Amino acid sequence: MEKSTILTADLLDILFDGRNKEYGAYDLRRTYNKRLAVSITVMVSSFCLMSMGFAFGGKKTKGDNLFEKNDIVLSVVEPPMKPVEPPPPPAPKPPAPPAHFEMKQFTPPRIVDDNQVAENEKPPVNATLEDVKIGTLNEAGDKYDGTVTGPISDGVAGGVIELPKRDEDDGNTVCVFVQIESEYPGGIAAWQRFLNKNLRYPQEAIDQNVEGYITVQFIVDKEGNVSEVEAVSGPQELRAEAVRVIKKSGKWTPAIQNGRKVKSYKKQPIGFRLNVE
């Protein structure tokens, strides 16, 4: 800006001298006073209009309510009725008396002379046995229709027939046949390891070149204890060693019968074989 025009120039022209006046800040600052005046005028006008509205609106009657008031009426609540208890169930009907059918005496015939048979002991004719029950005496009654009836109750046991009670096992009964046999704890693999560690080949059998299988019978009780060990088959030279091994084997797993442990017999084969070089 030239020095001659500085005194007559506007402050904004001096401030934005040599700058881009098209950017927008120049126009905003230049029209600031005008916009401020317009804003104050609009605000004052709005305030006046609102004041006039409140002034005229206050002259309405008090009867004009914004909300309607409704009276609340409480209804009378009756107490709940007591539940009606259902009538008791009818008493069970007494059981019908057992049917009484006509019975004819019919016992196994005996071959005797006719003059030795009394009149009341003669067997009935087959045609008369079709609608009667067979018994050991003659008795009058209704015609038999094939109905099967139970025994007549004596009023003491209630007419219930109970099965004979099974005697409880006292633990001394030895079962010959069981559902699951007794076995050495750990199965076959553990039994083989035990034999390899404890079985000794008798020197007498080695000298005589004796080999074979020994079947040892013994009893395993409910706790797994071994008793009554006996060799029942096999070479005599090997039996004593087989019995010794069984006695040394300790406790076995007991047999199972009907879901419970039982005392049972056990037959265990033990093989002896010489190493051939």
Secondary structure, 3 states (H helix, E strand, C coil): CCHHHHCCCCHHHHHCCCCCHHHCHHHHHHCHHHHHHHHHHHHHHHHHHHHHHHHHHCCCCCCCCCCCCCCCCCCCCCCCCCCCCCCCCCCCCCCCCCCCECEEECCCCCCCCHHHCCHHHCCCCHHHHCCCEEECCCECCECCCCCCCCCCCCCCCCCCCCCCCCCCCCCCCEECCCCECCECCCHHHHHHHHHHHHCCCCHHHHHCCCCEEEEEEEEECCCCCEEEEEEEECCHHHHHHHHHHHHHCCCCECEEECCEEEEEEEEEEEEECCCCC
